[in-house]
Every structure is written in C-alpha cells, then in structure tokens.
C-alpha cells in the first residue's frame, strides 16, 4: 500500500491544502464533474477509458503524447498533448488552461461533442460495421476520421482459425469471415 508514502510526500512538499487522495471510489462521475481539467500523464496506454469518462464529463484533457491518448485527444481541440516524461511541458499545458478558463471550457465542450459523435455506442458500432465490410479506411491518419482508435485491439471469436486471441484491427480484413456480419 503506497498511501502512507504518498501522504508523506504531500506533506513534505507542503501540498496538504491542495492535494486530496481519494483512494478507491465508486462515484467517478461525481468526482469528474467537480474537476476543471483532467490530466493523464501516462507512459503507456491502450484505450484510455478514464480519458473517455473525463471527456464525457465536459473536461479538457492534458495528456502525454502516447499511443491511446493520441487516439482520443485532438491537440489544441479538446485538450493538450505533451511529450511523455516532460514535466516542464506538462506544467506549461496545465498553466495554459488554468490561465485561460474560456479555452478550458471550449475544450471541455469539444470533448463532450467528440463523445456524442465519435465514441457513443451507435457511432462505434456503425464504424466497426463499415470497417468489417471494408467500407472505411482504417489507416486514416486524422483522429476524427478513424473508425475507431487505430491502435485498439479487436478480440475475435474463440473459434477463429486464422488468428490468435488478439490482433491489430488493420489485420481484420484477412479474417473477415469469422468477424463480419453478413
């Protein structure tokens, strides 16, 4: 349990009035709705569901420019992407949003719009069906045109003869018979 170590660091740096460690929580939506900015300083991500939850809560995102985050955050649109392990860039991005609340609100609105148009169940299912039928360019480089995050993984049915239990979506066409709905 790292909680005592973290509490000591918070105290040592004089941050007790600014940092609250919530521990495990069930009411994630309530916590996100009380926030002004969501920060995801990861070194590695798959599909960052926590970022999607923050976007649904109308939050601007500050995240590291890594796989996963790049699939859901459009730099300068719904958030700011910074290089991984770059504290100065992370600090600067946070300061930019703190110093410009109107920008933060606009980015938060864009986050919610992206959830409603690109990541809702209906949109994702429609995009997947188009991709399975070969009607969508799954290699599009523009995040807003991707059928789903380019680096996401699709898990095929267990009886799929041609692939192991997980494979990159760009390989899906080679095994369309056991995935596409006809």
PyMOL commands that set and color helices and strands:
alter all, ss='L'
color gray80, all
select helices_A, chain A and resi 3-12+28-33+49-56+69-72+87-99+101-118+121-132+143-145+169-178
alter helices_A, ss='H'
color red, helices_A
select strands_A, chain A and resi 37-40+60-64+79-82+153-154+167-168
alter strands_A, ss='S'
color yellow, strands_A
deselect
rebuild
show_as cartoon
